[in-house]
Amino acid sequence: MGKDVSITELPGWVWQLFYVFVASLLGGVWGASSSYSWLRSKIRDFEDRLSKHDKRVERLEEEVRNEARRLCDRVDANHAAVMKAIQDILMRMTLKGHAQD
């Protein structure tokens, strides 16, 4: 069969391949780690912007609700004024009708 070779008897090119392989693994781990950190920072930035956007939307919704309340109050006031004016006109017409009788 084949001759047993001690690890110390391996040729230099085998050791160089081994070193390149180990360096590649370490570089890959380091690259993946830094990519993960970069991705997490981008996700945090996005979450912060989304939170600010949500607060802005909530503030705008509150402004819209307040404006809608003001408009409804004005419509109610105008409706009451119109109804009062109609009631006054009908009252005068009724009084004139009674006065003519």
Distance bins in CASP14 RR format, pairs under 12 A and 6 or more apart:
PFRMAT RR
TARGET T0000
AUTHOR 0000-0000-0000
RMODE 2
METHOD distances of the structure
MODEL  1
3 9 0 0 0 0 1 0 0 0 0 0 0
5 11 0 0 0 0 1 0 0 0 0 0 0
5 14 0 0 0 0 1 0 0 0 0 0 0
7 14 0 0 0 0 1 0 0 0 0 0 0
7 15 0 0 0 0 1 0 0 0 0 0 0
7 18 0 0 0 0 0 1 0 0 0 0 0
8 14 0 0 0 0 0 1 0 0 0 0 0
8 15 0 0 0 0 0 1 0 0 0 0 0
9 15 0 0 0 0 0 1 0 0 0 0 0
10 16 0 0 0 0 0 1 0 0 0 0 0
10 17 0 0 0 0 1 0 0 0 0 0 0
10 18 0 0 0 0 1 0 0 0 0 0 0
10 19 0 0 0 0 0 1 0 0 0 0 0
11 17 0 0 0 0 1 0 0 0 0 0 0
11 18 0 0 0 0 0 1 0 0 0 0 0
12 18 0 0 0 0 1 0 0 0 0 0 0
12 19 0 0 0 0 1 0 0 0 0 0 0
12 20 0 0 0 0 0 1 0 0 0 0 0
13 19 0 0 0 0 0 1 0 0 0 0 0
13 20 0 0 0 0 0 1 0 0 0 0 0
14 20 0 0 0 0 0 1 0 0 0 0 0
14 21 0 0 0 0 0 1 0 0 0 0 0
15 21 0 0 0 0 0 1 0 0 0 0 0
15 22 0 0 0 0 0 1 0 0 0 0 0
16 22 0 0 0 0 0 1 0 0 0 0 0
16 23 0 0 0 0 0 1 0 0 0 0 0
17 23 0 0 0 0 0 1 0 0 0 0 0
17 24 0 0 0 0 0 1 0 0 0 0 0
18 24 0 0 0 0 0 1 0 0 0 0 0
18 25 0 0 0 0 0 1 0 0 0 0 0
19 25 0 0 0 0 0 1 0 0 0 0 0
19 26 0 0 0 0 0 1 0 0 0 0 0
20 26 0 0 0 0 0 1 0 0 0 0 0
20 27 0 0 0 0 0 1 0 0 0 0 0
21 27 0 0 0 0 0 1 0 0 0 0 0
21 28 0 0 0 0 0 1 0 0 0 0 0
22 28 0 0 0 0 0 1 0 0 0 0 0
22 29 0 0 0 0 0 1 0 0 0 0 0
23 29 0 0 0 0 0 1 0 0 0 0 0
23 30 0 0 0 0 0 1 0 0 0 0 0
24 30 0 0 0 0 0 1 0 0 0 0 0
24 31 0 0 0 0 0 1 0 0 0 0 0
25 31 0 0 0 0 0 1 0 0 0 0 0
25 32 0 0 0 0 0 1 0 0 0 0 0
26 32 0 0 0 0 0 1 0 0 0 0 0
26 33 0 0 0 0 0 1 0 0 0 0 0
27 33 0 0 0 0 1 0 0 0 0 0 0
27 34 0 0 0 0 1 0 0 0 0 0 0
27 35 0 0 0 0 0 1 0 0 0 0 0
28 34 0 0 0 0 1 0 0 0 0 0 0
28 35 0 0 0 0 1 0 0 0 0 0 0
28 36 0 0 0 0 0 1 0 0 0 0 0
29 35 0 0 0 0 0 1 0 0 0 0 0
29 36 0 0 0 0 0 1 0 0 0 0 0
30 36 0 0 0 0 0 1 0 0 0 0 0
30 37 0 0 0 0 0 1 0 0 0 0 0
31 37 0 0 0 0 1 0 0 0 0 0 0
31 38 0 0 0 0 1 0 0 0 0 0 0
31 39 0 0 0 0 0 1 0 0 0 0 0
32 38 0 0 0 0 0 1 0 0 0 0 0
32 39 0 0 0 0 0 1 0 0 0 0 0
33 39 0 0 0 0 0 1 0 0 0 0 0
33 40 0 0 0 0 0 1 0 0 0 0 0
34 40 0 0 0 0 0 1 0 0 0 0 0
34 41 0 0 0 0 0 1 0 0 0 0 0
35 41 0 0 0 0 0 1 0 0 0 0 0
35 42 0 0 0 0 0 1 0 0 0 0 0
36 42 0 0 0 0 0 1 0 0 0 0 0
36 43 0 0 0 0 0 1 0 0 0 0 0
37 43 0 0 0 0 0 1 0 0 0 0 0
37 44 0 0 0 0 0 1 0 0 0 0 0
38 44 0 0 0 0 0 1 0 0 0 0 0
38 45 0 0 0 0 0 1 0 0 0 0 0
39 45 0 0 0 0 0 1 0 0 0 0 0
39 46 0 0 0 0 0 1 0 0 0 0 0
40 46 0 0 0 0 0 1 0 0 0 0 0
40 47 0 0 0 0 0 1 0 0 0 0 0
41 47 0 0 0 0 0 1 0 0 0 0 0
41 48 0 0 0 0 0 1 0 0 0 0 0
42 48 0 0 0 0 0 1 0 0 0 0 0
42 49 0 0 0 0 0 1 0 0 0 0 0
43 49 0 0 0 0 0 1 0 0 0 0 0
43 50 0 0 0 0 0 1 0 0 0 0 0
44 50 0 0 0 0 0 1 0 0 0 0 0
44 51 0 0 0 0 0 1 0 0 0 0 0
45 51 0 0 0 0 0 1 0 0 0 0 0
45 52 0 0 0 0 0 1 0 0 0 0 0
46 52 0 0 0 0 0 1 0 0 0 0 0
46 53 0 0 0 0 0 1 0 0 0 0 0
47 53 0 0 0 0 0 1 0 0 0 0 0
47 54 0 0 0 0 0 1 0 0 0 0 0
48 54 0 0 0 0 0 1 0 0 0 0 0
48 55 0 0 0 0 0 1 0 0 0 0 0
49 55 0 0 0 0 0 1 0 0 0 0 0
49 56 0 0 0 0 0 1 0 0 0 0 0
50 56 0 0 0 0 0 1 0 0 0 0 0
50 57 0 0 0 0 0 1 0 0 0 0 0
51 57 0 0 0 0 0 1 0 0 0 0 0
51 58 0 0 0 0 0 1 0 0 0 0 0
52 58 0 0 0 0 0 1 0 0 0 0 0
52 59 0 0 0 0 0 1 0 0 0 0 0
53 59 0 0 0 0 0 1 0 0 0 0 0
53 60 0 0 0 0 0 1 0 0 0 0 0
54 60 0 0 0 0 0 1 0 0 0 0 0
54 61 0 0 0 0 0 1 0 0 0 0 0
55 61 0 0 0 0 0 1 0 0 0 0 0
55 62 0 0 0 0 0 1 0 0 0 0 0
56 62 0 0 0 0 0 1 0 0 0 0 0
56 63 0 0 0 0 0 1 0 0 0 0 0
57 63 0 0 0 0 0 1 0 0 0 0 0
57 64 0 0 0 0 0 1 0 0 0 0 0
58 64 0 0 0 0 0 1 0 0 0 0 0
58 65 0 0 0 0 0 1 0 0 0 0 0
59 65 0 0 0 0 0 1 0 0 0 0 0
59 66 0 0 0 0 0 1 0 0 0 0 0
60 66 0 0 0 0 0 1 0 0 0 0 0
60 67 0 0 0 0 0 1 0 0 0 0 0
61 67 0 0 0 0 0 1 0 0 0 0 0
61 68 0 0 0 0 0 1 0 0 0 0 0
62 68 0 0 0 0 0 1 0 0 0 0 0
62 69 0 0 0 0 0 1 0 0 0 0 0
63 69 0 0 0 0 0 1 0 0 0 0 0
63 70 0 0 0 0 0 1 0 0 0 0 0
64 70 0 0 0 0 0 1 0 0 0 0 0
64 71 0 0 0 0 0 1 0 0 0 0 0
65 71 0 0 0 0 0 1 0 0 0 0 0
65 72 0 0 0 0 0 1 0 0 0 0 0
66 72 0 0 0 0 0 1 0 0 0 0 0
66 73 0 0 0 0 0 1 0 0 0 0 0
67 73 0 0 0 0 0 1 0 0 0 0 0
67 74 0 0 0 0 0 1 0 0 0 0 0
68 74 0 0 0 0 0 1 0 0 0 0 0
68 75 0 0 0 0 0 1 0 0 0 0 0
69 75 0 0 0 0 0 1 0 0 0 0 0
69 76 0 0 0 0 0 1 0 0 0 0 0
70 76 0 0 0 0 0 1 0 0 0 0 0
70 77 0 0 0 0 0 1 0 0 0 0 0
71 77 0 0 0 0 0 1 0 0 0 0 0
71 78 0 0 0 0 0 1 0 0 0 0 0
72 78 0 0 0 0 0 1 0 0 0 0 0
72 79 0 0 0 0 0 1 0 0 0 0 0
73 79 0 0 0 0 0 1 0 0 0 0 0
73 80 0 0 0 0 0 1 0 0 0 0 0
74 80 0 0 0 0 0 1 0 0 0 0 0
74 81 0 0 0 0 0 1 0 0 0 0 0
75 81 0 0 0 0 0 1 0 0 0 0 0
75 82 0 0 0 0 0 1 0 0 0 0 0
76 82 0 0 0 0 0 1 0 0 0 0 0
76 83 0 0 0 0 0 1 0 0 0 0 0
77 83 0 0 0 0 0 1 0 0 0 0 0
77 84 0 0 0 0 0 1 0 0 0 0 0
78 84 0 0 0 0 0 1 0 0 0 0 0
78 85 0 0 0 0 0 1 0 0 0 0 0
79 85 0 0 0 0 0 1 0 0 0 0 0
79 86 0 0 0 0 0 1 0 0 0 0 0
80 86 0 0 0 0 0 1 0 0 0 0 0
80 87 0 0 0 0 0 1 0 0 0 0 0
81 87 0 0 0 0 0 1 0 0 0 0 0
81 88 0 0 0 0 0 1 0 0 0 0 0
82 88 0 0 0 0 0 1 0 0 0 0 0
82 89 0 0 0 0 0 1 0 0 0 0 0
83 89 0 0 0 0 0 1 0 0 0 0 0
83 90 0 0 0 0 0 1 0 0 0 0 0
84 90 0 0 0 0 0 1 0 0 0 0 0
84 91 0 0 0 0 0 1 0 0 0 0 0
85 91 0 0 0 0 0 1 0 0 0 0 0
85 92 0 0 0 0 0 1 0 0 0 0 0
86 92 0 0 0 0 0 1 0 0 0 0 0
86 93 0 0 0 0 0 1 0 0 0 0 0
87 93 0 0 0 0 0 1 0 0 0 0 0
87 94 0 0 0 0 0 1 0 0 0 0 0
88 94 0 0 0 0 0 1 0 0 0 0 0
88 95 0 0 0 0 0 1 0 0 0 0 0
89 95 0 0 0 0 0 1 0 0 0 0 0
89 96 0 0 0 0 0 1 0 0 0 0 0
90 96 0 0 0 0 0 1 0 0 0 0 0
90 97 0 0 0 0 0 1 0 0 0 0 0
91 97 0 0 0 0 0 1 0 0 0 0 0
91 98 0 0 0 0 0 1 0 0 0 0 0
92 98 0 0 0 0 0 1 0 0 0 0 0
92 99 0 0 0 0 0 1 0 0 0 0 0
93 99 0 0 0 0 0 1 0 0 0 0 0
93 100 0 0 0 0 0 1 0 0 0 0 0
94 100 0 0 0 0 0 1 0 0 0 0 0
94 101 0 0 0 0 0 1 0 0 0 0 0
95 101 0 0 0 0 0 1 0 0 0 0 0
END
